[in-house]
């Protein structure tokens, strides 16, 4: 394909295909060639389904030529995180556990049916290019994987891509697809979005079905999206939410009017303990929001500053993780990597009584969702307190980057990360917008207004 005809977004690709300038097969072939060229370096994909993708694209082109169109996602090439089931394609969850060695060789975990999210995307006309790399069992923010190899940060291969949805984020940053599907338990979409310079949405907990997704912690797991721009998130949400019976209105196209909206920064939280370059980028973003007519309000939140108990979160998450892998851990604990082994060894010690107490405390904390948004429409924070660390950084470094993640995961709130600058090392910086439950439309409108007013989301197209 000529450079001028390579679409940068789902919306552009859809328009080009509708106008006859482009076919899905041509676009899919372009991305498959890119994967063949770049994946040996960035390691974004575990499995590429080239023949299936080309056949699906050809079928969708035929349907379009006969007046059968599924919508804006018709013919759009996407990548699926490899903890999400896809029919007749292996789903490894990034683990050696699901590559069992038999007398006939390695036996892969291949499901007979699609996960619900994949069903909906296929019904909307998406073309799946392959399954993307991840931290083993989505258990690590580094994006590293001992068995399948580490995913590199596209902008600097010595730095972390962020995890656990590392492959999906890197595939977007490297322009190897137009959308990546990820999961977010404690930051696994937002962190790689921030460090890879792309847009990533964790929707409200429970908005989208997790059926057919291998669990990390059922109380927090949320499937979501990584894209080049905010509008594409809206297109994806529309594709999987409709034509369901839902209170949501059609999200795309987005508007940019945010005049009078109140954006909150939290005293002694939003700017505490963050790198100077991160702080500078967030202050710059605040000034842009002011120019767009938004009001910036500083609020106090005892919950975020003093009351949030990470032990309660960890008790729930580790207990549920152990429940998901109990049988395998009992029979063969050494098959797992160090992070998974560590989590499972902690989870096995948590009693059901302790777990139930933690769940009760979580339910009591749900009242905080309303308190956080009594004075403001959205909260504004950095996505992470630092830019992407070196890929072999100490585990403690990665844990520090959960600070703006876990409290909002705990409350089941929707949040988006979008690019808001670059460090002196030319590494991306992410801005996070957090809303009350089911406020995706508002989050996307504010994020879109910011995107239109800046050029940071265009950096990935250079």
C-alpha positions, 0 to 999 in steps of 0.5 A: 500500500502507498503511504498516503492510503494507509489509514491511521484510525478505524474511522479513516479505514472504514471511510476508505473501504466504503468509498472503494479506495481500499479493501479489507483484504488489502489492509489485512495483508498490509498489517500481516506484512508489518507483523512479519517484519517487526514482530521478531523484534518487538514480540507483540504477537504470540500467534498470527492467524494469517490464512484465517484473517485473509479469508475473513477479509475476502468474505467481508469484502464480498459482503460489502460489494453485495450491500451487506455491511456490519457497520464501522468495524466492517473489515477492520483488522484487530488483535486479541490479547492471548487470555481471551478465547478465540474459537479454534485458535490457541489461547495460551494465557502467556503460560507454559501450563497450556503448552503441555508436552505429550508424546505427540509434541506440545499440546495447545489450549484451543477452545471450541467457542469464542469469548463473548467479546470476540463473538461481538467483534466478529459480528461487527465485522472485525478481522482478527489478525492474531493473539498478542503477548502478555505477562503470564496469566496477566499477573504483572505490569512489566509485560515481561514473559519468561516463556514467550519472551518479553514484549519491547516498548516500541519507542525504546526497545530497552524499556518496558511496554507495560503490562499485562496487555503488553502485546496489544499496546505495542501492536498499536504503537508499532502500527501492526493493527488498528485496535487491540483488545486487552484486559485490566484488573489492576492497570493492565490496559492503562499502564501499557497505554501510557508507556506505549503512547496509545489510548486505552480504556478500562470500562466500568466493571461489568459493562462488558462480559468477561465470559471466555476470558481466563480470570486473573481476579473475577472481582476486578477483571475488565475487558477493554480496548487500546487504539490510536485515538479516542474516536476509535474507542467509541467505535469499538464500544458502540460495536460491542454494546449495540444492538443490545438493550442498554441505557447507553446512547450511540457514542460515535461521533464524539463532540468536543464541548466540555465548557463548564465541566468540572475536572478534579485533582486530588490534594496530596494525591494527584501530584504526590511522588511523581517524576518532574517530567510527568508533573510538567505534562499534567500541568500542561494538560490542565492548562489546555483543559482550562482553555477548553472551558473546563474548570479545574477543582482541587478536592480532598479525598480521605479514601484515596489519601488514607482510607484505601486499603491495598491489603483488602484489594490484594486479599480478594485478588490473590484468593481469586487468582489461586482459585482459578489455578488451584489444581495446577498449582497443587500438582505442578507449582514449578511450571509457573514463572516467579511472579505467578508462583509468588502470587499463588503462594500468597493466595493459598494462605488466604482463608475463605473467611478472610476473603469474605470479609474483604469482599464485604469491605469492598461492598462498603467502599462502593459508597465512595464512588458517589463521594469522589464525584460530588464536586467534580465530573471527572478526576484527572491524574497521571496514568503512572508516576513515571515513564516506562522503566528499563525492561529488567527493572526491579519488581518494586519499580513496577509495583509503584506504578499501580498507585493511580490504578488499583483504587479505581479498579477496586471501585469498578470505575471506568478510566482512560489513559491518553498520551499527554507528552514525551519525556526527555528520553522521548518516552510517552507520558500518559494522562488518566481520566476517571469517571463515575460508573457508566460515565464512558460517554463523558470520559470519551468526550473530555478525552476527545476534546483534549486530543483535538486540542493537542498533537500527542496522539499523532506522535504514533503516526510519525 
